[in-house]
Amino acid sequence: MIMWGRHDKFFRVDEVLAYARKLDYVEIHVLDGAHFLLETHAEECSALMRRFIQYIIKVNDVTVK
């Protein structure tokens, strides 16, 4: 999973989207923020991460203790 801020001055959107061409499965979320999304969009990022981890656990039939 990739979370990218559309106003990021360090990485361009085409660099982020290159992962979609190379990986079999990738979730890309473009948020209205900059480089430090985890600081500025903590609630939204943590919700996306939780959902993604739950999905990975389910599709890989992983048991979490």
Backbone bond lengths (Angstrom), bond angles and torsions (degrees), N, CA, C in turn:
res aa  C-N    CA-C-N  psi(-1)  N-CA   C-N-CA  omega(-1)  CA-C   N-CA-C  phi
1 M - - - 1.436 - - 1.525 108.52 -
2 I 1.299 114.23 137.25 1.460 121.09 177.20 1.521 107.92 -122.44
3 M 1.316 115.15 131.06 1.462 121.00 171.67 1.519 105.82 -115.80
4 W 1.305 115.59 125.75 1.458 120.16 -174.45 1.516 109.33 -130.88
5 G 1.309 116.55 139.72 1.459 121.92 176.01 1.519 110.10 -92.08
6 R 1.298 115.73 124.03 1.467 119.97 -176.02 1.533 112.88 -60.83
7 H 1.323 117.72 -15.88 1.469 121.05 179.42 1.530 111.70 -105.32
8 D 1.322 116.76 18.98 1.466 122.10 -179.75 1.531 109.35 -66.84
9 K 1.332 116.33 126.19 1.464 120.60 -179.12 1.525 112.13 -91.42
10 F 1.342 117.30 -4.40 1.455 120.93 -177.30 1.533 112.62 -100.99
11 F 1.333 117.42 -31.69 1.461 121.73 -179.44 1.520 109.56 -127.26
12 R 1.324 115.82 132.62 1.461 120.91 178.73 1.529 109.17 -87.02
13 V 1.312 116.60 156.31 1.466 121.11 -177.98 1.532 111.21 -61.83
14 D 1.328 118.62 -34.39 1.464 119.70 179.25 1.528 111.51 -65.25
15 E 1.341 118.11 -30.61 1.463 120.95 175.46 1.526 110.49 -66.85
16 V 1.308 115.63 -41.48 1.465 121.21 -179.93 1.529 110.00 -66.76
17 L 1.298 116.92 -44.71 1.464 120.96 -178.29 1.531 112.33 -69.12
18 A 1.316 118.52 -18.51 1.467 121.34 176.88 1.529 110.92 -60.37
19 Y 1.329 117.40 -30.98 1.468 120.33 177.36 1.526 111.18 -60.27
20 A 1.313 117.11 -36.92 1.467 120.87 -179.34 1.524 111.14 -63.63
21 R 1.315 116.60 -29.70 1.467 119.71 178.98 1.530 111.68 -79.60
22 K 1.314 118.08 -22.63 1.466 121.77 -173.98 1.528 114.39 -101.51
23 L 1.311 118.02 -27.34 1.457 121.36 -175.36 1.525 111.30 -100.09
24 D 1.328 115.89 146.74 1.460 120.42 177.74 1.527 111.48 -65.92
25 Y 1.322 115.97 -38.29 1.458 119.89 179.30 1.524 108.61 -141.39
26 V 1.283 115.64 128.33 1.465 120.85 175.03 1.526 108.38 -152.02
27 E 1.314 114.77 138.32 1.464 120.53 171.60 1.515 106.31 -103.01
28 I 1.316 116.50 129.07 1.460 120.99 177.85 1.521 108.22 -120.01
29 H 1.311 115.05 126.56 1.465 121.43 178.07 1.525 107.77 -120.51
30 V 1.319 115.94 120.16 1.461 121.46 178.13 1.525 106.96 -102.53
31 L 1.326 114.47 116.11 1.458 120.30 -176.93 1.527 110.72 -107.80
32 D 1.305 115.99 159.91 1.466 121.10 -179.62 1.531 109.36 -83.82
33 G 1.329 114.60 73.41 1.458 120.12 -179.09 1.512 109.31 -152.95
34 A 1.328 115.17 -167.45 1.460 120.68 -179.41 1.531 109.45 -116.19
35 H 1.325 117.24 -145.29 1.458 122.11 -171.45 1.533 113.36 -70.89
36 F 1.308 118.89 -32.67 1.464 122.09 -174.58 1.529 112.06 -99.94
37 L 1.317 116.54 58.78 1.467 122.00 -176.56 1.527 112.86 -58.26
38 L 1.327 117.23 -38.50 1.468 118.99 -177.86 1.521 111.54 -64.08
39 E 1.296 117.51 -24.52 1.462 120.91 177.41 1.525 111.83 -87.15
40 T 1.311 116.56 -39.77 1.467 119.85 -174.60 1.526 113.80 -91.28
41 H 1.342 116.73 -21.25 1.461 121.34 -177.83 1.533 109.97 -132.13
42 A 1.315 116.23 44.30 1.472 121.66 -172.91 1.527 112.74 -56.83
43 E 1.300 117.56 -45.60 1.471 120.78 -177.03 1.530 111.23 -63.88
44 E 1.309 115.92 -47.38 1.464 120.74 -178.92 1.533 110.80 -66.10
45 C 1.332 117.20 -42.48 1.470 121.02 179.76 1.524 111.28 -65.28
46 S 1.327 117.00 -42.81 1.468 118.92 -178.83 1.526 110.86 -66.28
47 A 1.325 117.80 -35.61 1.467 120.45 177.06 1.531 110.38 -65.22
48 L 1.332 116.99 -42.32 1.464 120.70 177.86 1.531 111.01 -64.01
49 M 1.329 116.71 -41.48 1.470 120.18 179.62 1.522 111.39 -65.30
50 R 1.341 117.08 -43.26 1.471 120.49 178.45 1.526 110.89 -59.46
51 R 1.326 115.99 -47.28 1.457 120.67 -179.48 1.528 111.09 -61.91
52 F 1.326 116.88 -42.30 1.457 121.08 -179.64 1.534 111.08 -65.55
53 I 1.311 117.45 -43.91 1.467 121.00 179.23 1.524 110.45 -63.73
54 Q 1.323 117.69 -42.17 1.461 120.68 177.20 1.519 110.93 -60.94
55 Y 1.314 117.01 -40.06 1.471 121.27 178.34 1.530 110.31 -64.12
56 I 1.316 117.69 -46.63 1.466 121.57 -179.02 1.528 110.65 -62.55
57 I 1.319 116.92 -41.06 1.469 120.92 177.78 1.526 109.80 -61.58
58 K 1.331 116.41 -43.88 1.465 120.26 -177.25 1.532 111.89 -67.38
59 V 1.310 118.42 -47.78 1.466 120.02 -175.72 1.527 112.32 -71.77
60 N 1.314 116.94 -22.20 1.466 120.26 179.42 1.527 112.00 -100.51
61 D 1.329 116.42 5.70 1.460 122.33 178.35 1.529 111.85 50.18
62 V 1.317 115.09 51.38 1.463 122.23 -177.89 1.536 108.57 -94.01
63 T 1.312 116.31 137.17 1.458 121.36 174.12 1.523 108.24 -98.09
64 V 1.318 115.87 124.13 1.457 121.13 179.14 1.522 108.40 -101.44
65 K 1.313 115.96 127.17 1.477 120.37 -179.81 1.492 111.45 -94.02
